[in-house]
Amino acid sequence: MIRRWLLKLWTRIRATVLDEPRDPEFQAEIEEHVRLLTERYRRQGMTAEAAMLAARRQFGNTTFLEDDRRSMQMFPAIESVRADLAYAVRMLRKNRAFAAAAVVTLALGIGANTAIFSVCNAVLFKPLPYPEPSRIVTLWERQRDGTPSTVAPANFVDWRGASRSFSEMAAVSASSFILDGQSEASRLAGANVSSSFFSVLGTRFTLGRNFLPEEDRPGRNRVAILGYSVWREQFGADREIAGRAITLNDDSYTVVGVLPAGFQFGSTAADFQTRSQPDIWVPLALDLQRLQRGTHPLRVIARLAPGVTLTEAQAELDVIAANMARLYPDNNRDKGIAAVSLAERVTATVRAPLATLLGAVGLVLLIACANVANLLLSRAAGRQTEMAVRAALGASRGRLARQLLTESLLLAGIGGIAGFLVALAVTAALAPHLPPDLSRAAGMAGDVRMLVFTAVISCC
């Protein structure tokens, strides 16, 4: 009942909204039937008007008849597709060796491409997991030959004081700690950061708070922020950890916060020379009275001020660099300051290799498609008799081509589903063994982009 009502609604929409003309031949046929009935009733002694009313009453609603006719015309195409699909399934079941070979070939080609795309998606295409990541930049000392290098503490302090293009600027350096006081001592990767570091990144804490500016000073820096994993593994996810004292390198530190799960900073390999993210974060606590320009241990990040572009910020940094070269020629002569977006910095070392790898697996997919095409051509050669019989029974060339296309699309669909499952298995097995420069890909997983990519290459 509902189906019939929907079909009638659709035909009315086609006739009214789309202004589809009614079939004049069908209208003429209806009128002829009504005329014959009218004449029959008049021969039975009825008046002309009564005969016309009786004829139309017996014939029924002509609008509904035309709607039913249009509805019936819609279904042959759908029924034909269903029949083609059912026949394609029967043919594949009849030729299981051919079907298995084609599906496996497509699954390997599609799976390899989807797996590499998932890595590229996680590393290159997804935005960094920070608020407004496009405004976060990294700052480097630029040598005479253009090579970027890490930053001297005194230079960082001068940059922070002189620049107006950044709302906040922070520095970070790698370190390590021995965590004592638990069941057994353990060595943890750590980082020393200035108090504005997590503000630049826009980090929201699972527990506790950020470092206070007054805690970023020598003698007042015995506070720590825990990474999520060490909080769970070493402290049992204790939600009362904030304010508790822990022992790091034989010194007592007070835990003030816990980072959210999945927090990462930049490229682990480039920033910390280790496969794992830092577990413990403590204040950098630079001694402003004893700053050095000869050592360069810091990596600097900053957030662009509202309305300031990277080009404008770089122009200001060039002026600052020129002033510093004049004031401190021994350490800053011929040195500049380079501002690079954090996203570009993170992907700089892996963008070209990943693009090359994606191109390589693309060639693998082309080879797989060529092999499947050869299998289909070989099978078509053996089906000449079948096609001749179907043509003799009245099947047009278009009808035969549609049947073959349906079989090909069915193979591609099954191969795409199998390839997607292969890609999920490959990415799950690949993630723990990725090199440090691909640390962001550790979070790759099946998502809508991956599914759409699989569907597109399956159809192609």
Summary of the structure (lengths in Angstrom):
residues: 460
radius of gyration: 36.3
end to end distance: 39.8
largest distance: 124.4
contacts: 1382
relative contact order: 0.15
helix: 58%
strand: 15%
